[in-house]
Amino acid sequence: MKRRARLDVRLVVLSLVSLVAIAAGGQAQEPKTVRIDTLSVMDTLYHLSGGGANSLALIDEINGGVVLIDTKPPGWGQPVRDALDGVTDLPVTTIINTHAHPDHAGSNGEFGSAALIVAHENTKANLARMDLYSGANAASLPTTTFADRFSLLEDIDRIELYHFGPAHTDGDIIVVFPAKGVAYMGGLFPSKATPVIDTSNGGSGVAFPDTLAKAVAGIPGVSRVITGHGEAPVTYAGRGRRETGADRPWTGFMTWEDLEEYADFNRDFLEATVRAFRAGLTVDEAAATLELPERYKDYGMEHARANIEAIYDELANR
Ligand SMILES: [Zn+2]
């Protein structure tokens, strides 16, 4: 059964080249470009790609502010603002960080208008250990933290934050827009590929499948799933050329069924690794002989060896 729903999405696209910095050595740096696409939910929810990770922006007209979910790497605040300028004049008043990695929380300090920065309590602790948030930059640490659940705003703008346990880090949260049927997964579901397991920030390959299974069981009413990385919600054919036509499947959105499959993928990966561990295989042997069900054949396996190693370490230290 083909799972990926085709979505009727009206796209507002602004491709903005915000900055071409010339480095001291005379070499041009990559321009920082953020593309903004509407998720076509009452024209209030937008997808921001660029800088290596995806972000979302909710335009909260009632309270007169933008809620920015993940801020991209350091230096990406202005490109994000430039992209937002195409759809709203409202300032970013609230930031949500899904976890403590610089590609998701790196530009917090570049939104001086944000009085509220929300994250899991472990995310704040993880960020506080980083050079990026030392000294004066500590002012950009999360201002409000929680352990399991948190909610913001009301009615159609309501945002529910969930934490189900360690996985990518120990502070991963899922951002759910219940009235819009949308969930943003951050590093818990980066794309259809092996995830990164950051054990130095409390991540766990053993817990990863359980954490995802709890999310699948514990979050109601979501049809569109936005991954933390991967393609924007549109199919491109070649650089800069928009692929059009009603028959083209959108490639950026995942569905709830995709998330269920991703939870199964991580479960099957863990079980295969545990079998290899118990059989006495080395990490390299386990990686070389890893076999997963056919339905994951298109999954990216870039982090497979690193994840096997992380799981081995966890199993050995039990
Ligand atoms: Zn991450």
py3Dmol code that shows the C-alpha trace and the ligand (Angstrom):
import py3Dmol

protein = """\
ATOM      1  CA  MET A   1       0.000   0.000   0.000  1.00  0.00           C
ATOM      2  CA  LYS A   2       1.320   3.423  -0.891  1.00  0.00           C
ATOM      3  CA  ARG A   3       1.442   5.423   2.257  1.00  0.00           C
ATOM      4  CA  ARG A   4       2.423   8.882   1.343  1.00  0.00           C
ATOM      5  CA  ALA A   5      -0.582  11.095   0.980  1.00  0.00           C
ATOM      6  CA  ARG A   6      -0.650  13.617  -1.785  1.00  0.00           C
ATOM      7  CA  LEU A   7      -1.320  16.961  -0.259  1.00  0.00           C
ATOM      8  CA  ASP A   8      -3.012  19.894  -1.751  1.00  0.00           C
ATOM      9  CA  VAL A   9      -0.647  22.594  -0.754  1.00  0.00           C
ATOM     10  CA  ARG A  10      -0.601  26.120  -1.961  1.00  0.00           C
ATOM     11  CA  LEU A  11       2.905  27.302  -1.879  1.00  0.00           C
ATOM     12  CA  VAL A  12       4.186  30.693  -1.102  1.00  0.00           C
ATOM     13  CA  VAL A  13       7.810  30.611  -1.886  1.00  0.00           C
ATOM     14  CA  LEU A  14      10.383  33.227  -1.323  1.00  0.00           C
ATOM     15  CA  SER A  15      13.850  32.278  -2.161  1.00  0.00           C
ATOM     16  CA  LEU A  16      15.946  34.831  -0.451  1.00  0.00           C
ATOM     17  CA  VAL A  17      19.633  35.197  -0.620  1.00  0.00           C
ATOM     18  CA  SER A  18      20.261  37.061   2.561  1.00  0.00           C
ATOM     19  CA  LEU A  19      23.903  37.201   2.841  1.00  0.00           C
ATOM     20  CA  VAL A  20      26.958  36.631   0.774  1.00  0.00           C
ATOM     21  CA  ALA A  21      29.731  37.151   3.230  1.00  0.00           C
ATOM     22  CA  ILE A  22      33.215  37.576   1.939  1.00  0.00           C
ATOM     23  CA  ALA A  23      35.666  35.961   4.283  1.00  0.00           C
ATOM     24  CA  ALA A  24      38.887  37.645   5.216  1.00  0.00           C
ATOM     25  CA  GLY A  25      40.796  35.393   2.874  1.00  0.00           C
ATOM     26  CA  GLY A  26      38.729  36.642  -0.019  1.00  0.00           C
ATOM     27  CA  GLN A  27      36.759  33.455  -0.441  1.00  0.00           C
ATOM     28  CA  ALA A  28      33.016  33.754  -0.827  1.00  0.00           C
ATOM     29  CA  GLN A  29      31.069  31.776   1.736  1.00  0.00           C
ATOM     30  CA  GLU A  30      27.940  29.903   0.809  1.00  0.00           C
ATOM     31  CA  PRO A  31      25.000  32.287   0.832  1.00  0.00           C
ATOM     32  CA  LYS A  32      22.596  31.539   3.654  1.00  0.00           C
ATOM     33  CA  THR A  33      19.197  31.029   2.103  1.00  0.00           C
ATOM     34  CA  VAL A  34      15.994  30.092   3.874  1.00  0.00           C
ATOM     35  CA  ARG A  35      13.019  28.992   1.830  1.00  0.00           C
ATOM     36  CA  ILE A  36       9.571  29.350   3.285  1.00  0.00           C
ATOM     37  CA  ASP A  37       6.625  27.184   2.240  1.00  0.00           C
ATOM     38  CA  THR A  38       3.107  27.335   3.582  1.00  0.00           C
ATOM     39  CA  LEU A  39       1.693  24.164   5.058  1.00  0.00           C
ATOM     40  CA  SER A  40      -1.640  25.513   3.877  1.00  0.00           C
ATOM     41  CA  VAL A  41      -3.244  25.424   7.284  1.00  0.00           C
ATOM     42  CA  MET A  42      -5.264  28.625   7.463  1.00  0.00           C
ATOM     43  CA  ASP A  43      -2.131  30.393   6.259  1.00  0.00           C
ATOM     44  CA  THR A  44      -0.650  30.380   9.723  1.00  0.00           C
ATOM     45  CA  LEU A  45       1.861  27.528   9.655  1.00  0.00           C
ATOM     46  CA  TYR A  46       5.024  27.681   7.575  1.00  0.00           C
ATOM     47  CA  HIS A  47       7.941  25.380   6.836  1.00  0.00           C
ATOM     48  CA  LEU A  48      11.439  26.866   6.760  1.00  0.00           C
ATOM     49  CA  SER A  49      14.196  24.945   5.027  1.00  0.00           C
ATOM     50  CA  GLY A  50      17.877  25.817   4.832  1.00  0.00           C
ATOM     51  CA  GLY A  51      20.837  25.566   7.154  1.00  0.00           C
ATOM     52  CA  GLY A  52      20.698  21.785   7.323  1.00  0.00           C
ATOM     53  CA  ALA A  53      17.626  21.393   9.507  1.00  0.00           C
ATOM     54  CA  ASN A  54      13.953  22.130   9.063  1.00  0.00           C
ATOM     55  CA  SER A  55      12.077  24.693  11.144  1.00  0.00           C
ATOM     56  CA  LEU A  56       8.436  25.679  11.446  1.00  0.00           C
ATOM     57  CA  ALA A  57       6.852  29.055  12.108  1.00  0.00           C
ATOM     58  CA  LEU A  58       3.358  29.638  13.450  1.00  0.00           C
ATOM     59  CA  ILE A  59       1.970  33.104  12.809  1.00  0.00           C
ATOM     60  CA  ASP A  60      -0.052  33.891  15.922  1.00  0.00           C
ATOM     61  CA  GLU A  61      -2.138  36.889  14.885  1.00  0.00           C
ATOM     62  CA  ILE A  62      -4.175  36.872  18.098  1.00  0.00           C
ATOM     63  CA  ASN A  63      -1.186  37.546  20.319  1.00  0.00           C
ATOM     64  CA  GLY A  64       0.796  39.386  17.680  1.00  0.00           C
ATOM     65  CA  GLY A  65       3.857  37.180  17.426  1.00  0.00           C
ATOM     66  CA  VAL A  66       5.575  34.366  15.588  1.00  0.00           C
ATOM     67  CA  VAL A  67       6.306  31.060  17.312  1.00  0.00           C
ATOM     68  CA  LEU A  68       9.514  29.700  15.794  1.00  0.00           C
ATOM     69  CA  ILE A  69      10.169  25.993  16.196  1.00  0.00           C
ATOM     70  CA  ASP A  70      13.946  25.453  15.982  1.00  0.00           C
ATOM     71  CA  THR A  71      16.222  28.325  15.058  1.00  0.00           C
ATOM     72  CA  LYS A  72      18.851  26.791  12.716  1.00  0.00           C
ATOM     73  CA  PRO A  73      22.638  27.133  13.100  1.00  0.00           C
ATOM     74  CA  PRO A  74      24.396  30.238  14.406  1.00  0.00           C
ATOM     75  CA  GLY A  75      24.235  33.010  11.816  1.00  0.00           C
ATOM     76  CA  TRP A  76      20.883  31.924  10.407  1.00  0.00           C
ATOM     77  CA  GLY A  77      18.680  34.306  12.400  1.00  0.00           C
ATOM     78  CA  GLN A  78      18.621  37.036   9.757  1.00  0.00           C
ATOM     79  CA  PRO A  79      17.954  34.675   6.834  1.00  0.00           C
ATOM     80  CA  VAL A  80      15.038  33.224   8.837  1.00  0.00           C
ATOM     81  CA  ARG A  81      13.764  36.745   9.521  1.00  0.00           C
ATOM     82  CA  ASP A  82      14.089  37.649   5.845  1.00  0.00           C
ATOM     83  CA  ALA A  83      12.023  34.623   4.884  1.00  0.00           C
ATOM     84  CA  LEU A  84       9.392  35.430   7.512  1.00  0.00           C
ATOM     85  CA  ASP A  85       9.200  39.008   6.221  1.00  0.00           C
ATOM     86  CA  GLY A  86       7.603  37.623   3.094  1.00  0.00           C
ATOM     87  CA  VAL A  87       4.576  36.444   5.048  1.00  0.00           C
ATOM     88  CA  THR A  88       4.352  38.575   8.198  1.00  0.00           C
ATOM     89  CA  ASP A  89       5.613  41.697   9.918  1.00  0.00           C
ATOM     90  CA  LEU A  90       5.120  40.169  13.354  1.00  0.00           C
ATOM     91  CA  PRO A  91       8.213  39.636  15.522  1.00  0.00           C
ATOM     92  CA  VAL A  92       9.369  36.230  16.737  1.00  0.00           C
ATOM     93  CA  THR A  93       8.118  36.281  20.326  1.00  0.00           C
ATOM     94  CA  THR A  94       8.404  32.587  21.197  1.00  0.00           C
ATOM     95  CA  ILE A  95      11.017  29.957  20.366  1.00  0.00           C
ATOM     96  CA  ILE A  96      10.680  26.220  20.869  1.00  0.00           C
ATOM     97  CA  ASN A  97      13.870  24.127  20.716  1.00  0.00           C
ATOM     98  CA  THR A  98      13.205  20.448  19.978  1.00  0.00           C
ATOM     99  CA  HIS A  99      16.623  19.431  21.316  1.00  0.00           C
ATOM    100  CA  ALA A 100      20.112  20.710  22.075  1.00  0.00           C
ATOM    101  CA  HIS A 101      21.890  20.582  18.733  1.00  0.00           C
ATOM    102  CA  PRO A 102      23.261  23.751  17.150  1.00  0.00           C
ATOM    103  CA  ASP A 103      21.443  23.153  13.853  1.00  0.00           C
ATOM    104  CA  HIS A 104      18.164  23.326  15.822  1.00  0.00           C
ATOM    105  CA  ALA A 105      19.029  25.764  18.595  1.00  0.00           C
ATOM    106  CA  GLY A 106      21.968  27.705  17.212  1.00  0.00           C
ATOM    107  CA  SER A 107      20.300  31.034  16.446  1.00  0.00           C
ATOM    108  CA  ASN A 108      18.260  31.518  19.613  1.00  0.00           C
ATOM    109  CA  GLY A 109      20.297  34.600  20.481  1.00  0.00           C
ATOM    110  CA  GLU A 110      19.612  36.211  17.124  1.00  0.00           C
ATOM    111  CA  PHE A 111      15.938  36.738  17.966  1.00  0.00           C
ATOM    112  CA  GLY A 112      16.110  39.392  20.657  1.00  0.00           C
ATOM    113  CA  SER A 113      12.347  39.799  20.436  1.00  0.00           C
ATOM    114  CA  ALA A 114      11.759  36.286  21.788  1.00  0.00           C
ATOM    115  CA  ALA A 115      10.932  36.594  25.470  1.00  0.00           C
ATOM    116  CA  LEU A 116       9.870  32.969  25.798  1.00  0.00           C
ATOM    117  CA  ILE A 117      12.160  30.074  24.843  1.00  0.00           C
ATOM    118  CA  VAL A 118      10.682  26.667  25.611  1.00  0.00           C
ATOM    119  CA  ALA A 119      12.538  23.356  25.719  1.00  0.00           C
ATOM    120  CA  HIS A 120      12.792  20.127  27.660  1.00  0.00           C
ATOM    121  CA  GLU A 121      14.680  20.495  30.945  1.00  0.00           C
ATOM    122  CA  ASN A 122      17.445  18.171  29.692  1.00  0.00           C
ATOM    123  CA  THR A 123      17.822  20.271  26.556  1.00  0.00           C
ATOM    124  CA  LYS A 124      18.469  23.356  28.633  1.00  0.00           C
ATOM    125  CA  ALA A 125      21.080  21.438  30.652  1.00  0.00           C
ATOM    126  CA  ASN A 126      22.720  20.133  27.465  1.00  0.00           C
ATOM    127  CA  LEU A 127      22.805  23.587  25.871  1.00  0.00           C
ATOM    128  CA  ALA A 128      24.219  25.123  29.033  1.00  0.00           C
ATOM    129  CA  ARG A 129      27.318  22.912  28.669  1.00  0.00           C
ATOM    130  CA  MET A 130      28.085  24.181  25.162  1.00  0.00           C
ATOM    131  CA  ASP A 131      30.493  26.984  24.255  1.00  0.00           C
ATOM    132  CA  LEU A 132      27.716  28.395  22.088  1.00  0.00           C
ATOM    133  CA  TYR A 133      25.742  29.202  25.240  1.00  0.00           C
ATOM    134  CA  SER A 134      28.544  30.258  27.541  1.00  0.00           C
ATOM    135  CA  GLY A 135      29.150  33.743  28.911  1.00  0.00           C
ATOM    136  CA  ALA A 136      26.755  36.408  27.651  1.00  0.00           C
ATOM    137  CA  ASN A 137      25.151  33.848  25.328  1.00  0.00           C
ATOM    138  CA  ALA A 138      23.648  32.122  28.349  1.00  0.00           C
ATOM    139  CA  ALA A 139      20.890  34.739  28.060  1.00  0.00           C
ATOM    140  CA  SER A 140      19.614  32.790  25.039  1.00  0.00           C
ATOM    141  CA  LEU A 141      19.132  29.545  26.950  1.00  0.00           C
ATOM    142  CA  PRO A 142      15.558  28.274  27.286  1.00  0.00           C
ATOM    143  CA  THR A 143      13.529  30.370  29.714  1.00  0.00           C
ATOM    144  CA  THR A 144      10.836  27.763  30.340  1.00  0.00           C
ATOM    145  CA  THR A 145      11.399  24.038  30.645  1.00  0.00           C
ATOM    146  CA  PHE A 146       9.266  20.987  31.303  1.00  0.00           C
ATOM    147  CA  ALA A 147       9.627  17.249  31.856  1.00  0.00           C
ATOM    148  CA  ASP A 148       6.788  15.472  30.016  1.00  0.00           C
ATOM    149  CA  ARG A 149       4.127  17.760  28.597  1.00  0.00           C
ATOM    150  CA  PHE A 150       3.672  21.448  27.912  1.00  0.00           C
ATOM    151  CA  SER A 151       1.131  23.435  25.953  1.00  0.00           C
ATOM    152  CA  LEU A 152       0.952  26.924  24.504  1.00  0.00           C
ATOM    153  CA  LEU A 153      -1.790  29.037  22.950  1.00  0.00           C
ATOM    154  CA  GLU A 154      -5.392  28.029  22.436  1.00  0.00           C
ATOM    155  CA  ASP A 155      -7.888  26.789  19.905  1.00  0.00           C
ATOM    156  CA  ILE A 156      -6.613  26.597  16.343  1.00  0.00           C
ATOM    157  CA  ASP A 157      -3.170  27.842  17.332  1.00  0.00           C
ATOM    158  CA  ARG A 158      -2.722  25.401  20.216  1.00  0.00           C
ATOM    159  CA  ILE A 159       0.682  23.736  20.425  1.00  0.00           C
ATOM    160  CA  GLU A 160       1.280  20.584  22.475  1.00  0.00           C
ATOM    161  CA  LEU A 161       4.814  19.530  23.373  1.00  0.00           C
ATOM    162  CA  TYR A 162       5.553  15.908  24.246  1.00  0.00           C
ATOM    163  CA  HIS A 163       8.608  14.167  25.649  1.00  0.00           C
ATOM    164  CA  PHE A 164       8.571  10.367  25.698  1.00  0.00           C
ATOM    165  CA  GLY A 165      12.087   9.500  26.808  1.00  0.00           C
ATOM    166  CA  PRO A 166      15.631   9.349  25.461  1.00  0.00           C
ATOM    167  CA  ALA A 167      16.379   8.663  21.806  1.00  0.00           C
ATOM    168  CA  HIS A 168      18.325  11.153  19.645  1.00  0.00           C
ATOM    169  CA  THR A 169      19.256  13.015  22.873  1.00  0.00           C
ATOM    170  CA  ASP A 170      17.687  12.909  26.336  1.00  0.00           C
ATOM    171  CA  GLY A 171      15.644  16.048  25.707  1.00  0.00           C
ATOM    172  CA  ASP A 172      13.836  15.388  22.424  1.00  0.00           C
ATOM    173  CA  ILE A 173      10.376  16.831  22.101  1.00  0.00           C
ATOM    174  CA  ILE A 174       7.657  16.453  19.511  1.00  0.00           C
ATOM    175  CA  VAL A 175       5.770  19.613  18.595  1.00  0.00           C
ATOM    176  CA  VAL A 176       2.116  18.937  17.796  1.00  0.00           C
ATOM    177  CA  PHE A 177      -0.457  21.311  16.313  1.00  0.00           C
ATOM    178  CA  PRO A 178      -3.636  19.402  17.244  1.00  0.00           C
ATOM    179  CA  ALA A 179      -6.133  21.545  15.331  1.00  0.00           C
ATOM    180  CA  LYS A 180      -3.970  21.345  12.227  1.00  0.00           C
ATOM    181  CA  GLY A 181      -3.155  17.626  12.419  1.00  0.00           C
ATOM    182  CA  VAL A 182       0.568  18.382  12.115  1.00  0.00           C
ATOM    183  CA  ALA A 183       3.521  17.096  14.149  1.00  0.00           C
ATOM    184  CA  TYR A 184       7.157  18.203  13.914  1.00  0.00           C
ATOM    185  CA  MET A 185       9.629  15.504  14.934  1.00  0.00           C
ATOM    186  CA  GLY A 186      13.029  17.206  15.208  1.00  0.00           C
ATOM    187  CA  GLY A 187      15.820  14.625  15.560  1.00  0.00           C
ATOM    188  CA  LEU A 188      13.417  11.815  16.516  1.00  0.00           C
ATOM    189  CA  PHE A 189      12.506  11.344  12.859  1.00  0.00           C
ATOM    190  CA  PRO A 190      15.111  13.136  10.751  1.00  0.00           C
ATOM    191  CA  SER A 191      14.153  11.446   7.472  1.00  0.00           C
ATOM    192  CA  LYS A 192      13.782   7.860   6.290  1.00  0.00           C
ATOM    193  CA  ALA A 193      17.278   6.948   7.393  1.00  0.00           C
ATOM    194  CA  THR A 194      19.201   5.718  10.402  1.00  0.00           C
ATOM    195  CA  PRO A 195      18.949   8.423  13.077  1.00  0.00           C
ATOM    196  CA  VAL A 196      21.837  10.062  14.878  1.00  0.00           C
ATOM    197  CA  ILE A 197      22.199   8.719  18.414  1.00  0.00           C
ATOM    198  CA  ASP A 198      24.004  11.365  20.449  1.00  0.00           C
ATOM    199  CA  THR A 199      25.027   9.493  23.575  1.00  0.00           C
ATOM    200  CA  SER A 200      27.082  12.480  24.786  1.00  0.00           C
ATOM    201  CA  ASN A 201      23.769  14.315  25.182  1.00  0.00           C
ATOM    202  CA  GLY A 202      21.911  11.387  26.714  1.00  0.00           C
ATOM    203  CA  GLY A 203      20.725   9.728  23.504  1.00  0.00           C
ATOM    204  CA  SER A 204      19.995   5.986  23.523  1.00  0.00           C
ATOM    205  CA  GLY A 205      19.813   3.470  20.708  1.00  0.00           C
ATOM    206  CA  VAL A 206      18.249   0.930  23.050  1.00  0.00           C
ATOM    207  CA  ALA A 207      15.489   3.324  24.092  1.00  0.00           C
ATOM    208  CA  PHE A 208      14.957   4.867  20.643  1.00  0.00           C
ATOM    209  CA  PRO A 209      12.323   2.370  19.411  1.00  0.00           C
ATOM    210  CA  ASP A 210      10.412   2.501  22.720  1.00  0.00           C
ATOM    211  CA  THR A 211      10.384   6.283  22.658  1.00  0.00           C
ATOM    212  CA  LEU A 212       9.014   6.317  19.124  1.00  0.00           C
ATOM    213  CA  ALA A 213       6.447   3.640  19.981  1.00  0.00           C
ATOM    214  CA  LYS A 214       5.235   5.768  22.894  1.00  0.00           C
ATOM    215  CA  ALA A 215       4.850   8.699  20.531  1.00  0.00           C
ATOM    216  CA  VAL A 216       2.869   6.608  18.068  1.00  0.00           C
ATOM    217  CA  ALA A 217       0.594   5.383  20.867  1.00  0.00           C
ATOM    218  CA  GLY A 218       0.381   8.647  22.771  1.00  0.00           C
ATOM    219  CA  ILE A 219      -0.320  11.364  20.211  1.00  0.00           C
ATOM    220  CA  PRO A 220      -3.784  11.497  18.680  1.00  0.00           C
ATOM    221  CA  GLY A 221      -5.066  13.040  15.482  1.00  0.00           C
ATOM    222  CA  VAL A 222      -1.929  13.740  13.453  1.00  0.00           C
ATOM    223  CA  SER A 223      -1.937  13.172   9.700  1.00  0.00           C
ATOM    224  CA  ARG A 224       1.061  15.207   8.538  1.00  0.00           C
ATOM    225  CA  VAL A 225       4.475  14.545  10.009  1.00  0.00           C
ATOM    226  CA  ILE A 226       7.298  16.995   9.419  1.00  0.00           C
ATOM    227  CA  THR A 227      10.773  15.506   9.718  1.00  0.00           C
ATOM    228  CA  GLY A 228      13.680  17.361  11.310  1.00  0.00           C
ATOM    229  CA  HIS A 229      15.767  17.122   8.184  1.00  0.00           C
ATOM    230  CA  GLY A 230      15.235  16.156   4.594  1.00  0.00           C
ATOM    231  CA  GLU A 231      13.386  17.715   1.763  1.00  0.00           C
ATOM    232  CA  ALA A 232      11.061  20.681   1.852  1.00  0.00           C
ATOM    233  CA  PRO A 233       7.390  19.978   1.100  1.00  0.00           C
ATOM    234  CA  VAL A 234       7.692  20.159  -2.630  1.00  0.00           C
ATOM    235  CA  THR A 235       9.233  18.075  -5.348  1.00  0.00           C
ATOM    236  CA  TYR A 236      12.037  19.694  -7.222  1.00  0.00           C
ATOM    237  CA  ALA A 237      13.377  18.584 -10.545  1.00  0.00           C
ATOM    238  CA  GLY A 238      16.805  20.029 -10.715  1.00  0.00           C
ATOM    239  CA  ARG A 239      18.169  23.090  -9.109  1.00  0.00           C
ATOM    240  CA  GLY A 240      15.761  25.942  -8.678  1.00  0.00           C
ATOM    241  CA  ARG A 241      13.064  24.542 -10.924  1.00  0.00           C
ATOM    242  CA  ARG A 242       9.751  23.784  -9.338  1.00  0.00           C
ATOM    243  CA  GLU A 243       8.130  20.582 -10.396  1.00  0.00           C
ATOM    244  CA  THR A 244       4.463  21.210 -10.982  1.00  0.00           C
ATOM    245  CA  GLY A 245       1.486  19.082 -11.785  1.00  0.00           C
ATOM    246  CA  ALA A 246      -1.269  17.586  -9.683  1.00  0.00           C
ATOM    247  CA  ASP A 247       0.053  14.074 -10.180  1.00  0.00           C
ATOM    248  CA  ARG A 248       3.389  14.709  -8.566  1.00  0.00           C
ATOM    249  CA  PRO A 249       3.603  13.310  -5.075  1.00  0.00           C
ATOM    250  CA  TRP A 250       4.855  15.756  -2.505  1.00  0.00           C
ATOM    251  CA  THR A 251       8.055  14.442  -1.089  1.00  0.00           C
ATOM    252  CA  GLY A 252       8.578  16.556   1.986  1.00  0.00           C
ATOM    253  CA  PHE A 253       5.658  15.470   4.100  1.00  0.00           C
ATOM    254  CA  MET A 254       5.476  12.206   5.868  1.00  0.00           C
ATOM    255  CA  THR A 255       2.275  10.717   7.213  1.00  0.00           C
ATOM    256  CA  TRP A 256       1.451   9.115  10.538  1.00  0.00           C
ATOM    257  CA  GLU A 257       1.916   5.743   8.817  1.00  0.00           C
ATOM    258  CA  ASP A 258       5.439   6.806   7.870  1.00  0.00           C
ATOM    259  CA  LEU A 259       6.131   7.521  11.543  1.00  0.00           C
ATOM    260  CA  GLU A 260       4.761   4.098  12.505  1.00  0.00           C
ATOM    261  CA  GLU A 261       7.024   2.525   9.914  1.00  0.00           C
ATOM    262  CA  TYR A 262       9.964   4.535  11.249  1.00  0.00           C
ATOM    263  CA  ALA A 263       9.291   3.252  14.763  1.00  0.00           C
ATOM    264  CA  ASP A 264       9.238  -0.300  13.369  1.00  0.00           C
ATOM    265  CA  PHE A 265      12.468   0.350  11.464  1.00  0.00           C
ATOM    266  CA  ASN A 266      14.237   1.396  14.642  1.00  0.00           C
ATOM    267  CA  ARG A 267      12.793  -1.628  16.487  1.00  0.00           C
ATOM    268  CA  ASP A 268      13.971  -4.013  13.760  1.00  0.00           C
ATOM    269  CA  PHE A 269      17.389  -2.330  13.687  1.00  0.00           C
ATOM    270  CA  LEU A 270      17.753  -2.716  17.456  1.00  0.00           C
ATOM    271  CA  GLU A 271      16.622  -6.353  17.437  1.00  0.00           C
ATOM    272  CA  ALA A 272      19.066  -7.231  14.638  1.00  0.00           C
ATOM    273  CA  THR A 273      21.845  -5.538  16.574  1.00  0.00           C
ATOM    274  CA  VAL A 274      20.969  -7.328  19.815  1.00  0.00           C
ATOM    275  CA  ARG A 275      21.043 -10.672  17.963  1.00  0.00           C
ATOM    276  CA  ALA A 276      24.490  -9.852  16.577  1.00  0.00           C
ATOM    277  CA  PHE A 277      25.701  -8.797  20.034  1.00  0.00           C
ATOM    278  CA  ARG A 278      24.475 -12.030  21.624  1.00  0.00           C
ATOM    279  CA  ALA A 279      26.049 -14.065  18.805  1.00  0.00           C
ATOM    280  CA  GLY A 280      29.401 -12.514  19.684  1.00  0.00           C
ATOM    281  CA  LEU A 281      29.854 -10.595  16.443  1.00  0.00           C
ATOM    282  CA  THR A 282      32.127  -7.561  16.440  1.00  0.00           C
ATOM    283  CA  VAL A 283      30.665  -4.177  15.559  1.00  0.00           C
ATOM    284  CA  ASP A 284      32.181  -4.407  12.095  1.00  0.00           C
ATOM    285  CA  GLU A 285      30.832  -7.925  11.577  1.00  0.00           C
ATOM    286  CA  ALA A 286      27.404  -6.841  12.774  1.00  0.00           C
ATOM    287  CA  ALA A 287      27.441  -3.869  10.387  1.00  0.00           C
ATOM    288  CA  ALA A 288      28.602  -6.024   7.485  1.00  0.00           C
ATOM    289  CA  THR A 289      25.914  -8.665   8.010  1.00  0.00           C
ATOM    290  CA  LEU A 290      23.041  -6.423   9.078  1.00  0.00           C
ATOM    291  CA  GLU A 291      19.886  -7.503   7.308  1.00  0.00           C
ATOM    292  CA  LEU A 292      16.619  -5.672   7.599  1.00  0.00           C
ATOM    293  CA  PRO A 293      13.218  -6.376   6.065  1.00  0.00           C
ATOM    294  CA  GLU A 294      12.714  -5.483   2.422  1.00  0.00           C
ATOM    295  CA  ARG A 295      10.334  -2.641   3.191  1.00  0.00           C
ATOM    296  CA  TYR A 296      13.224  -0.515   4.434  1.00  0.00           C
ATOM    297  CA  LYS A 297      15.297  -0.941   1.288  1.00  0.00           C
ATOM    298  CA  ASP A 298      15.168   2.761   0.438  1.00  0.00           C
ATOM    299  CA  TYR A 299      16.223   3.902   3.904  1.00  0.00           C
ATOM    300  CA  GLY A 300      19.508   5.739   4.200  1.00  0.00           C
ATOM    301  CA  MET A 301      21.963   3.670   6.257  1.00  0.00           C
ATOM    302  CA  GLU A 302      24.713   6.231   6.749  1.00  0.00           C
ATOM    303  CA  HIS A 303      24.727   5.995  10.542  1.00  0.00           C
ATOM    304  CA  ALA A 304      24.235   2.212  10.762  1.00  0.00           C
ATOM    305  CA  ARG A 305      27.718   1.346  11.990  1.00  0.00           C
ATOM    306  CA  ALA A 306      27.839   4.209  14.490  1.00  0.00           C
ATOM    307  CA  ASN A 307      24.423   3.200  15.826  1.00  0.00           C
ATOM    308  CA  ILE A 308      25.413  -0.452  16.160  1.00  0.00           C
ATOM    309  CA  GLU A 309      28.452   0.695  18.111  1.00  0.00           C
ATOM    310  CA  ALA A 310      26.324   2.910  20.356  1.00  0.00           C
ATOM    311  CA  ILE A 311      23.893   0.057  21.019  1.00  0.00           C
ATOM    312  CA  TYR A 312      26.763  -2.366  21.715  1.00  0.00           C
ATOM    313  CA  ASP A 313      28.158   0.073  24.299  1.00  0.00           C
ATOM    314  CA  GLU A 314      24.783   0.330  25.975  1.00  0.00           C
ATOM    315  CA  LEU A 315      24.310  -3.440  26.015  1.00  0.00           C
ATOM    316  CA  ALA A 316      27.801  -4.026  27.391  1.00  0.00           C
ATOM    317  CA  ASN A 317      27.271  -1.532  30.212  1.00  0.00           C
ATOM    318  CA  ARG A 318      23.956  -2.851  31.412  1.00  0.00           C
TER     319      ARG A 318
END
"""
ligand_1 = """\
1
ZN
Zn 19.992 16.772 16.352
"""
view = py3Dmol.view(width=600, height=400)
view.addModel(protein, "pdb")
view.setStyle({"model": 0}, {"cartoon": {"style": "trace"}})
view.addModel(ligand_1, "xyz")
view.setStyle({"model": 1}, {"stick": {}})
view.zoomTo()
view.show()
